[in-house]
Amino acid sequence: MTIVVRVAATQPDVERSAQAAIAAHPRQLLPLATDTLASQTTPDAARAWITGLQDALITQGPQAGADADTRAWAE
């Protein structure tokens, strides 16, 4: 996840793909993603990444079977 977060700063397609993957499997990947963002990025970069992730969760979360708490956070 560290490499993905670092590469995503200059590769928007990588960022969107990672966000879609996290949205598809939020129980497994969301904790890792948030920990990585907190430790590997600036607050502004983390905020932008989380906003993109939120959009992916709103779009994909219901189809991927995201739990109610995750969907509520995203909405």
HTML snippet that shows the backbone in 3Dmol.js (N, CA, C, O; Angstrom):
<script src="https://3Dmol.org/build/3Dmol-min.js"></script>
<div id="view" style="width:600px;height:400px;position:relative"></div>
<script>
const pdb = `
ATOM      1  N   MET A   1       0.828  -1.188   0.000  1.00  0.00           N
ATOM      2  CA  MET A   1       0.000   0.000   0.000  1.00  0.00           C
ATOM      3  C   MET A   1       0.873   1.253   0.000  1.00  0.00           C
ATOM      4  O   MET A   1       0.515   2.261  -0.610  1.00  0.00           O
ATOM      5  N   THR A   2       1.998   1.194   0.672  1.00  0.00           N
ATOM      6  CA  THR A   2       2.901   2.349   0.710  1.00  0.00           C
ATOM      7  C   THR A   2       3.342   2.746  -0.694  1.00  0.00           C
ATOM      8  O   THR A   2       3.329   3.927  -1.042  1.00  0.00           O
ATOM      9  N   ILE A   3       3.727   1.777  -1.484  1.00  0.00           N
ATOM     10  CA  ILE A   3       4.175   2.063  -2.848  1.00  0.00           C
ATOM     11  C   ILE A   3       3.033   2.635  -3.671  1.00  0.00           C
ATOM     12  O   ILE A   3       3.233   3.580  -4.434  1.00  0.00           O
ATOM     13  N   VAL A   4       1.851   2.082  -3.528  1.00  0.00           N
ATOM     14  CA  VAL A   4       0.689   2.569  -4.284  1.00  0.00           C
ATOM     15  C   VAL A   4       0.404   4.021  -3.922  1.00  0.00           C
ATOM     16  O   VAL A   4       0.172   4.846  -4.806  1.00  0.00           O
ATOM     17  N   VAL A   5       0.418   4.338  -2.636  1.00  0.00           N
ATOM     18  CA  VAL A   5       0.135   5.710  -2.207  1.00  0.00           C
ATOM     19  C   VAL A   5       1.193   6.670  -2.742  1.00  0.00           C
ATOM     20  O   VAL A   5       0.863   7.768  -3.192  1.00  0.00           O
ATOM     21  N   ARG A   6       2.448   6.267  -2.696  1.00  0.00           N
ATOM     22  CA  ARG A   6       3.515   7.141  -3.195  1.00  0.00           C
ATOM     23  C   ARG A   6       3.438   7.329  -4.709  1.00  0.00           C
ATOM     24  O   ARG A   6       3.599   8.447  -5.198  1.00  0.00           O
ATOM     25  N   VAL A   7       3.196   6.262  -5.448  1.00  0.00           N
ATOM     26  CA  VAL A   7       3.111   6.339  -6.910  1.00  0.00           C
ATOM     27  C   VAL A   7       1.861   7.109  -7.332  1.00  0.00           C
ATOM     28  O   VAL A   7       1.878   7.829  -8.330  1.00  0.00           O
ATOM     29  N   ALA A   8       0.795   6.957  -6.581  1.00  0.00           N
ATOM     30  CA  ALA A   8      -0.471   7.589  -6.938  1.00  0.00           C
ATOM     31  C   ALA A   8      -0.372   9.107  -6.972  1.00  0.00           C
ATOM     32  O   ALA A   8      -1.161   9.764  -7.650  1.00  0.00           O
ATOM     33  N   ALA A   9       0.581   9.666  -6.255  1.00  0.00           N
ATOM     34  CA  ALA A   9       0.739  11.115  -6.245  1.00  0.00           C
ATOM     35  C   ALA A   9       1.015  11.667  -7.643  1.00  0.00           C
ATOM     36  O   ALA A   9       0.664  12.808  -7.944  1.00  0.00           O
ATOM     37  N   THR A  10       1.639  10.861  -8.491  1.00  0.00           N
ATOM     38  CA  THR A  10       1.944  11.318  -9.848  1.00  0.00           C
ATOM     39  C   THR A  10       1.243  10.497 -10.929  1.00  0.00           C
ATOM     40  O   THR A  10       1.398  10.771 -12.119  1.00  0.00           O
ATOM     41  N   GLN A  11       0.479   9.498 -10.517  1.00  0.00           N
ATOM     42  CA  GLN A  11      -0.204   8.617 -11.465  1.00  0.00           C
ATOM     43  C   GLN A  11      -1.691   8.514 -11.097  1.00  0.00           C
ATOM     44  O   GLN A  11      -2.078   7.611 -10.356  1.00  0.00           O
ATOM     45  N   PRO A  12      -2.517   9.418 -11.600  1.00  0.00           N
ATOM     46  CA  PRO A  12      -3.938   9.425 -11.228  1.00  0.00           C
ATOM     47  C   PRO A  12      -4.660   8.106 -11.509  1.00  0.00           C
ATOM     48  O   PRO A  12      -5.570   7.736 -10.767  1.00  0.00           O
ATOM     49  N   ASP A  13      -4.273   7.397 -12.560  1.00  0.00           N
ATOM     50  CA  ASP A  13      -4.934   6.119 -12.855  1.00  0.00           C
ATOM     51  C   ASP A  13      -4.645   5.085 -11.774  1.00  0.00           C
ATOM     52  O   ASP A  13      -5.513   4.283 -11.430  1.00  0.00           O
ATOM     53  N   VAL A  14      -3.439   5.102 -11.244  1.00  0.00           N
ATOM     54  CA  VAL A  14      -3.082   4.192 -10.144  1.00  0.00           C
ATOM     55  C   VAL A  14      -3.912   4.536  -8.917  1.00  0.00           C
ATOM     56  O   VAL A  14      -4.425   3.651  -8.232  1.00  0.00           O
ATOM     57  N   GLU A  15      -4.039   5.821  -8.649  1.00  0.00           N
ATOM     58  CA  GLU A  15      -4.828   6.261  -7.499  1.00  0.00           C
ATOM     59  C   GLU A  15      -6.284   5.801  -7.620  1.00  0.00           C
ATOM     60  O   GLU A  15      -6.838   5.237  -6.676  1.00  0.00           O
ATOM     61  N   ARG A  16      -6.896   6.040  -8.771  1.00  0.00           N
ATOM     62  CA  ARG A  16      -8.293   5.637  -8.975  1.00  0.00           C
ATOM     63  C   ARG A  16      -8.455   4.122  -8.877  1.00  0.00           C
ATOM     64  O   ARG A  16      -9.430   3.637  -8.303  1.00  0.00           O
ATOM     65  N   SER A  17      -7.519   3.386  -9.426  1.00  0.00           N
ATOM     66  CA  SER A  17      -7.591   1.921  -9.354  1.00  0.00           C
ATOM     67  C   SER A  17      -7.465   1.433  -7.926  1.00  0.00           C
ATOM     68  O   SER A  17      -8.187   0.526  -7.512  1.00  0.00           O
ATOM     69  N   ALA A  18      -6.563   2.021  -7.176  1.00  0.00           N
ATOM     70  CA  ALA A  18      -6.399   1.635  -5.768  1.00  0.00           C
ATOM     71  C   ALA A  18      -7.655   1.976  -4.966  1.00  0.00           C
ATOM     72  O   ALA A  18      -8.096   1.191  -4.127  1.00  0.00           O
ATOM     73  N   GLN A  19      -8.221   3.137  -5.226  1.00  0.00           N
ATOM     74  CA  GLN A  19      -9.444   3.519  -4.522  1.00  0.00           C
ATOM     75  C   GLN A  19     -10.585   2.568  -4.858  1.00  0.00           C
ATOM     76  O   GLN A  19     -11.370   2.208  -3.981  1.00  0.00           O
ATOM     77  N   ALA A  20     -10.683   2.161  -6.106  1.00  0.00           N
ATOM     78  CA  ALA A  20     -11.723   1.205  -6.504  1.00  0.00           C
ATOM     79  C   ALA A  20     -11.513  -0.142  -5.819  1.00  0.00           C
ATOM     80  O   ALA A  20     -12.473  -0.779  -5.386  1.00  0.00           O
ATOM     81  N   ALA A  21     -10.263  -0.571  -5.723  1.00  0.00           N
ATOM     82  CA  ALA A  21      -9.969  -1.850  -5.054  1.00  0.00           C
ATOM     83  C   ALA A  21     -10.322  -1.786  -3.577  1.00  0.00           C
ATOM     84  O   ALA A  21     -10.878  -2.734  -3.022  1.00  0.00           O
ATOM     85  N   ILE A  22     -10.000  -0.670  -2.947  1.00  0.00           N
ATOM     86  CA  ILE A  22     -10.331  -0.502  -1.528  1.00  0.00           C
ATOM     87  C   ILE A  22     -11.847  -0.476  -1.346  1.00  0.00           C
ATOM     88  O   ILE A  22     -12.376  -1.072  -0.407  1.00  0.00           O
ATOM     89  N   ALA A  23     -12.538   0.212  -2.243  1.00  0.00           N
ATOM     90  CA  ALA A  23     -14.001   0.271  -2.156  1.00  0.00           C
ATOM     91  C   ALA A  23     -14.625  -1.106  -2.352  1.00  0.00           C
ATOM     92  O   ALA A  23     -15.669  -1.409  -1.774  1.00  0.00           O
ATOM     93  N   ALA A  24     -13.987  -1.931  -3.161  1.00  0.00           N
ATOM     94  CA  ALA A  24     -14.516  -3.274  -3.411  1.00  0.00           C
ATOM     95  C   ALA A  24     -14.309  -4.198  -2.213  1.00  0.00           C
ATOM     96  O   ALA A  24     -15.058  -5.158  -2.033  1.00  0.00           O
ATOM     97  N   HIS A  25     -13.304  -3.916  -1.401  1.00  0.00           N
ATOM     98  CA  HIS A  25     -12.983  -4.765  -0.240  1.00  0.00           C
ATOM     99  C   HIS A  25     -12.659  -3.901   0.973  1.00  0.00           C
ATOM    100  O   HIS A  25     -11.552  -3.979   1.507  1.00  0.00           O
ATOM    101  N   PRO A  26     -13.603  -3.083   1.413  1.00  0.00           N
ATOM    102  CA  PRO A  26     -13.290  -2.114   2.468  1.00  0.00           C
ATOM    103  C   PRO A  26     -12.916  -2.745   3.812  1.00  0.00           C
ATOM    104  O   PRO A  26     -12.078  -2.198   4.528  1.00  0.00           O
ATOM    105  N   ARG A  27     -13.501  -3.849   4.158  1.00  0.00           N
ATOM    106  CA  ARG A  27     -13.165  -4.460   5.458  1.00  0.00           C
ATOM    107  C   ARG A  27     -11.698  -4.852   5.528  1.00  0.00           C
ATOM    108  O   ARG A  27     -11.054  -4.693   6.565  1.00  0.00           O
ATOM    109  N   GLN A  28     -11.174  -5.362   4.424  1.00  0.00           N
ATOM    110  CA  GLN A  28      -9.795  -5.808   4.409  1.00  0.00           C
ATOM    111  C   GLN A  28      -8.810  -4.664   4.150  1.00  0.00           C
ATOM    112  O   GLN A  28      -7.729  -4.637   4.738  1.00  0.00           O
ATOM    113  N   LEU A  29      -9.170  -3.734   3.286  1.00  0.00           N
ATOM    114  CA  LEU A  29      -8.194  -2.757   2.804  1.00  0.00           C
ATOM    115  C   LEU A  29      -8.310  -1.360   3.396  1.00  0.00           C
ATOM    116  O   LEU A  29      -7.318  -0.632   3.423  1.00  0.00           O
ATOM    117  N   LEU A  30      -9.473  -0.964   3.867  1.00  0.00           N
ATOM    118  CA  LEU A  30      -9.638   0.402   4.368  1.00  0.00           C
ATOM    119  C   LEU A  30      -8.737   0.700   5.567  1.00  0.00           C
ATOM    120  O   LEU A  30      -8.127   1.768   5.596  1.00  0.00           O
ATOM    121  N   PRO A  31      -8.623  -0.183   6.552  1.00  0.00           N
ATOM    122  CA  PRO A  31      -7.717   0.126   7.669  1.00  0.00           C
ATOM    123  C   PRO A  31      -6.258   0.287   7.219  1.00  0.00           C
ATOM    124  O   PRO A  31      -5.558   1.184   7.687  1.00  0.00           O
ATOM    125  N   LEU A  32      -5.813  -0.569   6.326  1.00  0.00           N
ATOM    126  CA  LEU A  32      -4.448  -0.473   5.810  1.00  0.00           C
ATOM    127  C   LEU A  32      -4.256   0.832   5.043  1.00  0.00           C
ATOM    128  O   LEU A  32      -3.231   1.498   5.184  1.00  0.00           O
ATOM    129  N   ALA A  33      -5.236   1.187   4.242  1.00  0.00           N
ATOM    130  CA  ALA A  33      -5.136   2.425   3.451  1.00  0.00           C
ATOM    131  C   ALA A  33      -5.073   3.653   4.348  1.00  0.00           C
ATOM    132  O   ALA A  33      -4.237   4.530   4.130  1.00  0.00           O
ATOM    133  N   THR A  34      -5.929   3.730   5.338  1.00  0.00           N
ATOM    134  CA  THR A  34      -5.925   4.917   6.197  1.00  0.00           C
ATOM    135  C   THR A  34      -4.644   5.003   7.026  1.00  0.00           C
ATOM    136  O   THR A  34      -4.113   6.095   7.224  1.00  0.00           O
ATOM    137  N   ASP A  35      -4.149   3.882   7.506  1.00  0.00           N
ATOM    138  CA  ASP A  35      -2.873   3.886   8.240  1.00  0.00           C
ATOM    139  C   ASP A  35      -1.735   4.348   7.342  1.00  0.00           C
ATOM    140  O   ASP A  35      -0.888   5.139   7.758  1.00  0.00           O
ATOM    141  N   THR A  36      -1.719   3.856   6.118  1.00  0.00           N
ATOM    142  CA  THR A  36      -0.666   4.226   5.175  1.00  0.00           C
ATOM    143  C   THR A  36      -0.756   5.696   4.817  1.00  0.00           C
ATOM    144  O   THR A  36       0.261   6.389   4.783  1.00  0.00           O
ATOM    145  N   LEU A  37      -1.947   6.178   4.551  1.00  0.00           N
ATOM    146  CA  LEU A  37      -2.106   7.598   4.225  1.00  0.00           C
ATOM    147  C   LEU A  37      -1.637   8.479   5.367  1.00  0.00           C
ATOM    148  O   LEU A  37      -0.975   9.493   5.144  1.00  0.00           O
ATOM    149  N   ALA A  38      -1.975   8.099   6.574  1.00  0.00           N
ATOM    150  CA  ALA A  38      -1.587   8.900   7.738  1.00  0.00           C
ATOM    151  C   ALA A  38      -0.078   8.956   7.925  1.00  0.00           C
ATOM    152  O   ALA A  38       0.464   9.974   8.355  1.00  0.00           O
ATOM    153  N   SER A  39       0.591   7.869   7.603  1.00  0.00           N
ATOM    154  CA  SER A  39       2.031   7.820   7.853  1.00  0.00           C
ATOM    155  C   SER A  39       2.891   8.198   6.652  1.00  0.00           C
ATOM    156  O   SER A  39       4.067   8.520   6.823  1.00  0.00           O
ATOM    157  N   GLN A  40       2.334   8.169   5.438  1.00  0.00           N
ATOM    158  CA  GLN A  40       3.154   8.341   4.242  1.00  0.00           C
ATOM    159  C   GLN A  40       2.846   9.589   3.421  1.00  0.00           C
ATOM    160  O   GLN A  40       3.518   9.840   2.420  1.00  0.00           O
ATOM    161  N   THR A  41       1.859  10.367   3.813  1.00  0.00           N
ATOM    162  CA  THR A  41       1.499  11.538   3.012  1.00  0.00           C
ATOM    163  C   THR A  41       1.337  12.764   3.893  1.00  0.00           C
ATOM    164  O   THR A  41       1.316  12.673   5.121  1.00  0.00           O
ATOM    165  N   THR A  42       1.227  13.888   3.253  1.00  0.00           N
ATOM    166  CA  THR A  42       0.922  15.127   3.955  1.00  0.00           C
ATOM    167  C   THR A  42      -0.575  15.149   4.272  1.00  0.00           C
ATOM    168  O   THR A  42      -1.347  14.411   3.662  1.00  0.00           O
ATOM    169  N   PRO A  43      -0.981  15.980   5.209  1.00  0.00           N
ATOM    170  CA  PRO A  43      -2.423  16.067   5.482  1.00  0.00           C
ATOM    171  C   PRO A  43      -3.251  16.444   4.260  1.00  0.00           C
ATOM    172  O   PRO A  43      -4.343  15.908   4.068  1.00  0.00           O
ATOM    173  N   ASP A  44      -2.754  17.353   3.435  1.00  0.00           N
ATOM    174  CA  ASP A  44      -3.510  17.743   2.237  1.00  0.00           C
ATOM    175  C   ASP A  44      -3.618  16.592   1.242  1.00  0.00           C
ATOM    176  O   ASP A  44      -4.675  16.378   0.649  1.00  0.00           O
ATOM    177  N   ALA A  45      -2.526  15.853   1.059  1.00  0.00           N
ATOM    178  CA  ALA A  45      -2.557  14.715   0.143  1.00  0.00           C
ATOM    179  C   ALA A  45      -3.478  13.621   0.673  1.00  0.00           C
ATOM    180  O   ALA A  45      -4.219  13.003  -0.092  1.00  0.00           O
ATOM    181  N   ALA A  46      -3.431  13.386   1.969  1.00  0.00           N
ATOM    182  CA  ALA A  46      -4.311  12.372   2.576  1.00  0.00           C
ATOM    183  C   ALA A  46      -5.770  12.772   2.420  1.00  0.00           C
ATOM    184  O   ALA A  46      -6.620  11.935   2.116  1.00  0.00           O
ATOM    185  N   ARG A  47      -6.056  14.037   2.626  1.00  0.00           N
ATOM    186  CA  ARG A  47      -7.432  14.527   2.487  1.00  0.00           C
ATOM    187  C   ARG A  47      -7.936  14.321   1.060  1.00  0.00           C
ATOM    188  O   ARG A  47      -9.065  13.872   0.862  1.00  0.00           O
ATOM    189  N   ALA A  48      -7.114  14.644   0.069  1.00  0.00           N
ATOM    190  CA  ALA A  48      -7.504  14.464  -1.326  1.00  0.00           C
ATOM    191  C   ALA A  48      -7.714  12.982  -1.641  1.00  0.00           C
ATOM    192  O   ALA A  48      -8.662  12.624  -2.340  1.00  0.00           O
ATOM    193  N   TRP A  49      -6.842  12.130  -1.133  1.00  0.00           N
ATOM    194  CA  TRP A  49      -6.933  10.688  -1.371  1.00  0.00           C
ATOM    195  C   TRP A  49      -8.202  10.139  -0.741  1.00  0.00           C
ATOM    196  O   TRP A  49      -8.910   9.338  -1.352  1.00  0.00           O
ATOM    197  N   ILE A  50      -8.487  10.568   0.474  1.00  0.00           N
ATOM    198  CA  ILE A  50      -9.675  10.080   1.181  1.00  0.00           C
ATOM    199  C   ILE A  50     -10.949  10.572   0.497  1.00  0.00           C
ATOM    200  O   ILE A  50     -11.951   9.858   0.472  1.00  0.00           O
ATOM    201  N   THR A  51     -10.919  11.775  -0.052  1.00  0.00           N
ATOM    202  CA  THR A  51     -12.081  12.264  -0.794  1.00  0.00           C
ATOM    203  C   THR A  51     -12.339  11.389  -2.017  1.00  0.00           C
ATOM    204  O   THR A  51     -13.488  11.056  -2.311  1.00  0.00           O
ATOM    205  N   GLY A  52     -11.281  11.016  -2.728  1.00  0.00           N
ATOM    206  CA  GLY A  52     -11.433  10.106  -3.870  1.00  0.00           C
ATOM    207  C   GLY A  52     -11.914   8.737  -3.432  1.00  0.00           C
ATOM    208  O   GLY A  52     -12.726   8.105  -4.107  1.00  0.00           O
ATOM    209  N   LEU A  53     -11.410   8.287  -2.304  1.00  0.00           N
ATOM    210  CA  LEU A  53     -11.842   7.005  -1.767  1.00  0.00           C
ATOM    211  C   LEU A  53     -13.308   7.053  -1.349  1.00  0.00           C
ATOM    212  O   LEU A  53     -14.054   6.096  -1.555  1.00  0.00           O
ATOM    213  N   GLN A  54     -13.705   8.154  -0.772  1.00  0.00           N
ATOM    214  CA  GLN A  54     -15.108   8.334  -0.386  1.00  0.00           C
ATOM    215  C   GLN A  54     -16.007   8.253  -1.618  1.00  0.00           C
ATOM    216  O   GLN A  54     -17.055   7.607  -1.583  1.00  0.00           O
ATOM    217  N   ASP A  55     -15.601   8.904  -2.703  1.00  0.00           N
ATOM    218  CA  ASP A  55     -16.381   8.838  -3.945  1.00  0.00           C
ATOM    219  C   ASP A  55     -16.475   7.399  -4.450  1.00  0.00           C
ATOM    220  O   ASP A  55     -17.538   6.964  -4.892  1.00  0.00           O
ATOM    221  N   ALA A  56     -15.369   6.663  -4.386  1.00  0.00           N
ATOM    222  CA  ALA A  56     -15.374   5.264  -4.833  1.00  0.00           C
ATOM    223  C   ALA A  56     -16.281   4.415  -3.950  1.00  0.00           C
ATOM    224  O   ALA A  56     -16.983   3.535  -4.448  1.00  0.00           O
ATOM    225  N   LEU A  57     -16.272   4.668  -2.659  1.00  0.00           N
ATOM    226  CA  LEU A  57     -17.131   3.903  -1.751  1.00  0.00           C
ATOM    227  C   LEU A  57     -18.611   4.182  -2.007  1.00  0.00           C
ATOM    228  O   LEU A  57     -19.442   3.275  -1.955  1.00  0.00           O
ATOM    229  N   ILE A  58     -18.927   5.433  -2.280  1.00  0.00           N
ATOM    230  CA  ILE A  58     -20.321   5.784  -2.572  1.00  0.00           C
ATOM    231  C   ILE A  58     -20.768   5.073  -3.842  1.00  0.00           C
ATOM    232  O   ILE A  58     -21.882   4.556  -3.910  1.00  0.00           O
ATOM    233  N   THR A  59     -19.900   5.049  -4.845  1.00  0.00           N
ATOM    234  CA  THR A  59     -20.217   4.437  -6.128  1.00  0.00           C
ATOM    235  C   THR A  59     -20.219   2.923  -6.064  1.00  0.00           C
ATOM    236  O   THR A  59     -21.146   2.281  -6.558  1.00  0.00           O
ATOM    237  N   GLN A  60     -19.180   2.342  -5.455  1.00  0.00           N
ATOM    238  CA  GLN A  60     -18.984   0.903  -5.511  1.00  0.00           C
ATOM    239  C   GLN A  60     -19.340   0.163  -4.234  1.00  0.00           C
ATOM    240  O   GLN A  60     -19.627  -1.033  -4.274  1.00  0.00           O
ATOM    241  N   GLY A  61     -19.327   0.845  -3.121  1.00  0.00           N
ATOM    242  CA  GLY A  61     -19.550   0.178  -1.846  1.00  0.00           C
ATOM    243  C   GLY A  61     -20.801  -0.679  -1.786  1.00  0.00           C
ATOM    244  O   GLY A  61     -20.727  -1.832  -1.362  1.00  0.00           O
ATOM    245  N   PRO A  62     -21.949  -0.154  -2.196  1.00  0.00           N
ATOM    246  CA  PRO A  62     -23.158  -0.985  -2.126  1.00  0.00           C
ATOM    247  C   PRO A  62     -23.084  -2.242  -2.991  1.00  0.00           C
ATOM    248  O   PRO A  62     -23.581  -3.297  -2.595  1.00  0.00           O
ATOM    249  N   GLN A  63     -22.469  -2.136  -4.163  1.00  0.00           N
ATOM    250  CA  GLN A  63     -22.351  -3.305  -5.019  1.00  0.00           C
ATOM    251  C   GLN A  63     -21.370  -4.315  -4.447  1.00  0.00           C
ATOM    252  O   GLN A  63     -21.534  -5.521  -4.636  1.00  0.00           O
ATOM    253  N   ALA A  64     -20.351  -3.829  -3.747  1.00  0.00           N
ATOM    254  CA  ALA A  64     -19.311  -4.714  -3.213  1.00  0.00           C
ATOM    255  C   ALA A  64     -19.700  -5.304  -1.861  1.00  0.00           C
ATOM    256  O   ALA A  64     -18.945  -6.084  -1.281  1.00  0.00           O
ATOM    257  N   GLY A  65     -20.862  -4.937  -1.366  1.00  0.00           N
ATOM    258  CA  GLY A  65     -21.294  -5.479  -0.089  1.00  0.00           C
ATOM    259  C   GLY A  65     -20.642  -4.807   1.106  1.00  0.00           C
ATOM    260  O   GLY A  65     -20.449  -5.439   2.145  1.00  0.00           O
ATOM    261  N   ALA A  66     -20.304  -3.542   0.972  1.00  0.00           N
ATOM    262  CA  ALA A  66     -19.726  -2.819   2.099  1.00  0.00           C
ATOM    263  C   ALA A  66     -20.715  -2.814   3.252  1.00  0.00           C
ATOM    264  O   ALA A  66     -21.926  -2.739   3.044  1.00  0.00           O
ATOM    265  N   ASP A  67     -20.198  -2.895   4.453  1.00  0.00           N
ATOM    266  CA  ASP A  67     -21.088  -2.934   5.605  1.00  0.00           C
ATOM    267  C   ASP A  67     -21.758  -1.578   5.806  1.00  0.00           C
ATOM    268  O   ASP A  67     -21.339  -0.576   5.228  1.00  0.00           O
ATOM    269  N   ALA A  68     -22.791  -1.558   6.622  1.00  0.00           N
ATOM    270  CA  ALA A  68     -23.598  -0.344   6.827  1.00  0.00           C
ATOM    271  C   ALA A  68     -22.778   0.805   7.374  1.00  0.00           C
ATOM    272  O   ALA A  68     -22.990   1.950   6.972  1.00  0.00           O
ATOM    273  N   ASP A  69     -21.841   0.537   8.285  1.00  0.00           N
ATOM    274  CA  ASP A  69     -21.018   1.606   8.857  1.00  0.00           C
ATOM    275  C   ASP A  69     -20.136   2.251   7.792  1.00  0.00           C
ATOM    276  O   ASP A  69     -19.972   3.471   7.782  1.00  0.00           O
ATOM    277  N   THR A  70     -19.576   1.457   6.909  1.00  0.00           N
ATOM    278  CA  THR A  70     -18.737   1.998   5.840  1.00  0.00           C
ATOM    279  C   THR A  70     -19.560   2.838   4.887  1.00  0.00           C
ATOM    280  O   THR A  70     -19.135   3.922   4.490  1.00  0.00           O
ATOM    281  N   ARG A  71     -20.732   2.352   4.514  1.00  0.00           N
ATOM    282  CA  ARG A  71     -21.609   3.118   3.616  1.00  0.00           C
ATOM    283  C   ARG A  71     -22.037   4.425   4.283  1.00  0.00           C
ATOM    284  O   ARG A  71     -22.076   5.470   3.633  1.00  0.00           O
ATOM    285  N   ALA A  72     -22.354   4.370   5.565  1.00  0.00           N
ATOM    286  CA  ALA A  72     -22.781   5.580   6.283  1.00  0.00           C
ATOM    287  C   ALA A  72     -21.656   6.601   6.310  1.00  0.00           C
ATOM    288  O   ALA A  72     -21.894   7.794   6.124  1.00  0.00           O
ATOM    289  N   TRP A  73     -20.423   6.137   6.542  1.00  0.00           N
ATOM    290  CA  TRP A  73     -19.289   7.065   6.535  1.00  0.00           C
ATOM    291  C   TRP A  73     -19.135   7.724   5.184  1.00  0.00           C
ATOM    292  O   TRP A  73     -18.902   8.931   5.106  1.00  0.00           O
ATOM    293  N   ALA A  74     -19.262   6.956   4.123  1.00  0.00           N
ATOM    294  CA  ALA A  74     -19.061   7.463   2.777  1.00  0.00           C
ATOM    295  C   ALA A  74     -20.127   8.472   2.388  1.00  0.00           C
ATOM    296  O   ALA A  74     -19.839   9.453   1.702  1.00  0.00           O
ATOM    297  N   GLU A  75     -21.357   8.235   2.822  1.00  0.00           N
ATOM    298  CA  GLU A  75     -22.449   9.118   2.442  1.00  0.00           C
ATOM    299  C   GLU A  75     -22.480  10.324   3.323  1.00  0.00           C
ATOM    300  O   GLU A  75     -23.338  11.190   3.154  1.00  0.00           O
TER     301      GLU A  75
END
`;
const viewer = $3Dmol.createViewer("view");
viewer.addModel(pdb, "pdb");
viewer.setStyle({}, {cartoon: {color: "spectrum"}});
viewer.zoomTo();
viewer.render();
</script>
